[in-house]
Amino acid sequence: MYNILWRFRVSSSSPCVSICEVEQGRCIGCGRTETEITEWRDYPEAKRLAIMDRLDEEAAAGGWFASDAFANPVSRSAGKPDA
């Protein structure tokens, strides 16, 4: 799952994959913290790249991506798992 999702980044300067839902203080789509998301536009490019490197390392180690967040995708319009 990790390699597939990172191909859908919105831009090279952001880890966003347009799956924006925060659980336990982390976005289930990109893995950023709430603070990182809200302050992202204010960060210099070097800090953004450092955060993306950290996210890559965490995901490779089974960090925040180890959850089953994508096992049952939820349709935002219906609020029910997609079939």
C-alpha positions in Angstrom: 0.0 0.0 0.0 2.8 2.4 0.9 4.4 2.5 -2.6 1.0 2.9 -4.4 -0.2 5.8 -2.3 2.9 7.9 -2.6 2.5 7.8 -6.4 -0.6 9.9 -5.9 1.0 12.8 -4.2 -0.6 16.1 -5.3 2.8 17.7 -5.7 6.4 16.9 -5.1 6.4 19.5 -2.3 3.7 17.8 -0.4 3.0 14.3 0.8 -0.7 14.8 0.3 -2.6 12.0 -1.4 -6.0 13.8 -1.2 -7.2 11.4 1.5 -7.6 13.9 4.3 -8.8 12.5 7.6 -7.1 12.9 10.9 -7.1 10.0 13.4 -5.2 10.1 16.6 -3.5 13.3 15.5 -2.2 12.0 12.2 -3.6 12.2 8.7 -4.4 8.7 7.5 -3.6 9.7 3.9 -0.2 11.4 4.2 0.8 10.7 7.9 1.5 14.4 8.8 0.5 15.7 12.2 -2.3 18.3 12.5 0.3 20.9 13.2 2.3 20.0 10.1 -0.8 20.1 7.9 -1.9 23.5 9.2 1.5 25.1 9.0 2.7 23.4 5.8 2.4 26.4 3.5 4.6 28.4 5.9 7.4 25.9 6.1 10.5 26.4 3.9 11.1 23.8 1.3 14.0 22.2 3.3 11.7 21.6 6.3 9.0 20.1 4.0 11.5 17.7 2.4 12.8 16.7 5.9 9.2 15.9 7.0 8.6 13.9 3.8 11.8 12.0 4.5 10.6 11.2 8.0 7.2 10.1 6.7 8.9 7.8 4.2 11.1 6.3 7.0 8.1 5.8 9.3 6.0 4.2 6.6 8.8 1.9 5.6 9.2 0.9 9.3 5.5 0.1 9.5 4.7 3.3 11.5 1.5 5.1 10.8 0.8 3.1 7.7 0.7 -0.1 9.8 -2.9 0.6 10.7 -5.9 -0.7 8.7 -7.0 2.8 7.7 -7.4 1.8 4.1 -8.8 -1.7 4.6 -12.3 -0.4 4.5 -12.4 2.9 2.6 -15.3 5.1 3.5 -17.3 7.0 0.9 -17.4 10.6 2.2 -20.8 11.2 0.6 -22.5 8.0 1.9 -20.5 7.6 5.1 -20.5 3.8 4.5 -17.6 1.5 3.5 -17.2 1.3 -0.2 -18.0 -2.1 -1.7 
